[in-house]
Amino acid sequence: MPDDDIPFNRPSVVGDEYANIADAVRGGILSAGGPFSRRCERRLEEMTGSVRAILTHTCTDALEMAVLLAGIGPGDEVIMPSFTFVSAATAVALRGGVPVFVDIDPVSLNLDPEAVEAAITPATRAVLAVHYASVGTGIDRLAEICERRGLTLIEDAAHAVGATYLGRPLGSFGWLATLSFHETKNLTSGEGGALLINDPALVARAEVIADKGTDRARFERGETQKYVWHDIGSSFRASELTAAFLSAQLDKQGDILARRRELWARYHAGLEGLERGGRLARPRIPPACGTNGHIYYILLPDEDRRRTLIDGLLSYGIHTVFHYVPLHDSPGGRRYGRASGSLPHTNSIASRILRLPMHLALSEGDVDRVVATMRKNLETAEWG
């Protein structure tokens, strides 16, 4: 990539990542459960109010653990958005469950609570909600629906570390929640994730599932003289090297979030004129949402104009991407799940959304260059 290109993403080292990794190596514990792992888990518990946080290799692992803890089995239905990453659906399908895809709200891009309620059947066991772009709108209504209907609420908060809704941390509304520390996220460990457990009754089994089905966590705490196989599980826990890197990122979380929010706000102000001119739509964030600046997206009028803009920006060295291909319309979605209704908002948003570069290596000048180049492309384009 040429030096003056603006990449869509570039992971950043923000503090003591290298020193932490060296400390972990010197300490002689590189597998899961070392001091950096414990430090990160305690920090996440403090941030979210969760009873227990367990670091995982990926957010995909955390989702698979959540589905296991929710007791999903063959034929059980889990309601989720079609506009999300495939890991949510595969976690359900791996247990023999059925992902039931429902439409999103066209403003928040989150699950539409009315569509969720309409999709509930006698086979429904859980609702898996996604906080798109760290917006929490609707999670309180979904919690009420799940409580009333006896369903488990799982929050996929992969985008939402440090974000709030109604003054509460996202990840604290569901029985279970998952986080991502993939290299594209605000806080990163390359890959990495976490399971947040908000129901104390699930903690003991979660620890067993995370450690290959054994009670090794109790053994490490000195609560038993040996550890044995108790349940199904897998090697879900993150290594100490992953935790060492993440620990440095958590130490700088306040600075990271502040910078992401500054970049987000600069995009938002710079694109106001194009929205007034009808060329695009900007995100609309309700006052109750404390977002973390993870994603800045725009909505174009149609897919053709999105393709034209992607190509136009790329010709100036600016890399932008669309987002999810709807799961209900994919081969896997048709094979393992089903759609509830026609999902018009999902289909429309997925064909029109465009994500702009967003990472700590961006300067104010980079953001201004992206905005100016968009203006050049959109204001001069034929607009029928």
Salt bridges, closest charged atoms under 4 A:
ASP5 OD2 - HIS319 NE2 3.16
ASP23 OD1 - ARG26 NH2 2.30
GLU41 OE1 - ARG42 NH2 3.87
GLU41 OE1 - ARG52 NH1 3.09
GLU45 OE1 - ARG42 NE 2.84
GLU45 OE2 - ARG52 NH1 3.98
ASP76 OD1 - ARG125 NE 3.51
GLU77 OE1 - ARG338 NH2 3.20
GLU117 OE2 - ARG148 NH1 2.82
GLU117 OE2 - ARG149 NH1 3.09
GLU144 OE2 - ARG148 NE 2.75
GLU155 OE1 - HIS131 NE2 2.64
GLU207 OE2 - ARG52 NE 2.99
GLU207 OE1 - ARG221 NH2 3.00
ASP211 OD1 - LYS212 NZ 3.94
ASP211 OD2 - ARG237 NH1 2.57
ASP215 OD2 - ARG218 NH1 3.67
ASP215 OD2 - HIS230 NE2 3.23
GLU220 OE2 - ARG216 NE 3.31
GLU220 OE1 - ARG237 NH1 3.74
GLU223 OE1 - ARG218 NE 3.53
GLU223 OE2 - ARG221 NE 2.88
ASP231 OD2 - ARG205 NE 2.57
ASP251 OD1 - ARG43 NH1 3.54
GLU262 OE1 - ARG259 NH1 3.05
GLU272 OE2 - ARG276 NH1 3.51
GLU275 OE1 - ARG282 NE 2.72
ASP302 OD2 - ARG305 NH1 2.77
GLU303 OE2 - ARG306 NH2 3.74
ASP311 OD1 - ARG307 NH2 2.80
ASP329 OD1 - ARG334 NH1 3.57
GLU364 OE2 - ARG259 NH1 2.78
ASP368 OD2 - ARG266 NH2 2.90
